[in-house]
Amino acid sequence: MKKLIILIIGLVAFNISAQFGTPSGQMEWKASWITLGEANNEEAGLYLFRKSIQLESVPQTFKVHLSADNKYKLFVNEKLVSVGPNWGDIKNWNYQTMDLAPYLKRGKNTLAVKVWNEAELRPVAQFSYKTALIMQGDDEVSNVLDTNTSWKVIEDKSYIPLAQNVPGYYAAGAGDFIDFNKSVGNWKSQDFDDSTWKLAKSVFETEARGFGFRQRDGWNLVPSILPEMELTKERLETVRKTEGVKVPSSFPKEPASIKIDANSNIKILLDQEHLTNAYLTLLFSKGKNSEITISYAEGLHDSEGAKNNRNEIEGKTIIGRRDSIISNGFDNQEYTTLTYRTYRYVELNVKTKNEPLFINDIYGTFTGYPFQMKANLVSDRKELADIMEIGWRTARLCAVDTYMDCPYYERLQYVGDTRIQHFVSFYNSGDDRLIKNTINLLDYSRQPDGYTLSRYPDRQNQVIPTYALWYVSMLYDYMMYGNDSDFLKEKLMGSRQVLNYFITYLDKDGSLKNVPGWNYTDWVPEWNFGMAPMAEDGSSSALDLQMLHALQSGIALEKELGRNEFVALYSEMAKQLALTIKNKYWDSSKQLFADTPAKDKFSQHSNSLAILAGIVDDDTKKAIGQSLLEDSSLAPASIYFKYYLHLALNEAGYGDQYLNWLDIWRKNMELGLTTWGETSQVENTRSDCHAWGSSPNIEFFRILLGIESASPNFKTVKIEPHLGNIEKIGGEIPHPSGMISVDYKKSRKKLKATINLPSGTSGTFVWEGKNYDLKEGENTFEI
């Protein structure tokens, strides 16, 4: 055993050395990072860049590569073309590639780029080196736009990042304070006079390379693998309440001129009627030095701080994120948030001075990763359609240039959340680009000891050991449902390093002991900050079982893509750990796994994970499953961990009862949520939008319709429906080679099943314990 471990460590060291060789295929950057030379470009600020070019004709393509620090908005001939860059870190700084030809015209063309830095108030996920811009053409024609000292720049001193006072942990960045008295008006237009602007300065004078050295700090540019984010205009729906002002009935669905008298203080509460992510735009006129505060909320709070029914507003106030604007008194002023806001409710609070102000319009521009819903559930049960719709909205709002736990409070990409989110993407969309981007980012987060951080990008370096373990399982998930084996092979070294880190914390019996960090499992009210109970020596069945799952994932990855030496090592450890778990935590009197060796506490979590790890026989699974359903003394799974609970119950043979397990989702809908809340305490949950609650969007297809991948790259399928009392249901999901569709009609004890598999795909259909072969194309069974 010791010789085998030494061999493995040697292989790991060799691969690390190879991994950090000279990168191949990197683009050569001839353009310069540019900034405003007289500014302190590490402090907060808003900078405007311009360049105009003449074109005798519009080329068929005009590709450029673009990035900035912190963020940019690119306008070509006054049209918004790109918002970026996508989040990364300094060593992996994303640039976007785009074709500007559709936005160009013969003659003069003007590019205008807004770049801003929120400095210490920036989101926790936002890294920064200096405020700067870089653009480079893809060929000799488009090289005319390369950033250099021919670009012009000015600081827009109207902007100050606004600190937020949001209850609970908040990490999503600053609001905007904009004083339009100091703003640079009409700066995007072609006829704007920029003669007084400064010439841009290079951030770096030179860069020396050679003999293995790169003699410069700063960004290492990498191409983003993501498309441009969606930008779709979205009007607010209703005015729910006003104070001190009359509002036309057509507003806000249509623009309207709303006069706010001089020396007055008014409020307008607007309702989108569903939660959204959007860049909010406010058009207004006159009202010199009027103060406008825009507040955003998922739901309103009562006097005790609870949200309760999200549709109700009486006796409630808006608390949360806000922006602040001062009017310069001109006509047609336009404010658009620098970053997107998350809101159902928007409140305008206007304090005018000595002249009236006019609100001309307010609307949003929805943004998010451009996922397309390709799955389809065919059912006459409206409840299922409603749950699907809310789940999809939740998943979309928690997916922009990264997956994230919640768009309002944090915008952080946690492994635990993301493992469920990427299954929603597989089952509902089939687009794996954001999934691969996530895996890349988490791989970048690996620390010198080998483990990944709990979330990334993340400037706070949070460590949740269980999430590093789930990362290995995410790689396994991609192997089963994705189709890029070469991409996955590149991640095997990361998987090995993670497992090697945890192996150093295995005791003689194979159990994990005293793993440092926040050993979070789930938000259970009686647990200490989400940590499953532990013995004094740091051992815990929840932690041991998550280690076992990671080892099992590592074994499968190595068998398919890796090396037999790792298969042997992980298999030996998994065998020992499984035996230890059964000896250490199994309580024969309760016929359940305990949370600690003292066997005084029990949870749905450990017993679900034990079933899914396959360490008990079918009869024991069934008995545990019955306890999971009936024993109210077990620490309960929250809306997050119900993903694992439902998989375990299905594995234990209770899948036909699936529709009985949706009470927490029904409660969300009863309380007016249009996305799924963070915790099971729906009345007062912090976040109203956590995509880990979107698991029904997986389970409708995986449990009800029974569609699962049965081998790497989804080459084979297992289809085992669990219909309960449903007599008619069907649907389809995306597959790497096309679509999988199923249709079930049940009459008494007879079933007619029609299953269509894409080309090159085969598998097994399971019904009432019997297996039936599936081939590509249409398969029909009357059983």
Secondary structure, 3 states (H helix, E strand, C coil): CHHHHHHHHHHHHHHHHHHCCCCCCCCCCCCCCEECCCCCCCCCEEEEEEEEEEECCCCCCCEEEEEEECEEEEEECCEEEEEECCCCECCEEEEEEEECHHHCCCEEEEEEEEEEECHHHCCCCCCCCCCEEEEEECCCCHHHHCCCCCCEEEECCCEEEECCCCCCCCCCCCEEEEEHHHCCCCCCCCCCCCCCCEECEECCCCCEEECCEEECCCCCEEECCCCCCEEEEECCCEEEEEECCCCCCCCCCCCCCEEECCCCEEEEEEEEEEEEEEEEEEEEEECCCCEEEEEEECCCECCCCCCCCCCCCCCCECCCCEEEEECCCCCCEEEECCCCEEEEEEEEEEECCCCCEEEEEEEEEEEECCCCCCCEEECCCHHHHHHHHHHHHHHHHCECCCECCCCCCCCCCEHHHHHHHHHHHHHHCCCCHHHHHHHHHHHHCCCCCCCCCCECCCCCCCCCHHHHHHHHHHHHHHHHHCCCHHHHHCCHHHHHHHHHHHHCCECCCCCECCCCCCCECCCCCCCECCECCCCCCCCCHHHHHHHHHHHHHHHHHHHHHCCHHHHHHHHHHHHHHHHHHHHHHEECCCCEEECCCCCCCEEHHHHHHHHHHCCCCHHHHHHHHHHHHHCCCCECCCCCCHHHHHHHHHHHHHHHHHHHHCHHHHHHHHCCCCCCCCCCCHHHCCCCCCHHHHCHHHHHHHHHCCEEECCHHHCEEEECCCCCCCCEEEEEEEECCEEEEEEEEEECCEEEEEEEECCCCEEEEEECCEEEEECCEEEEEEC
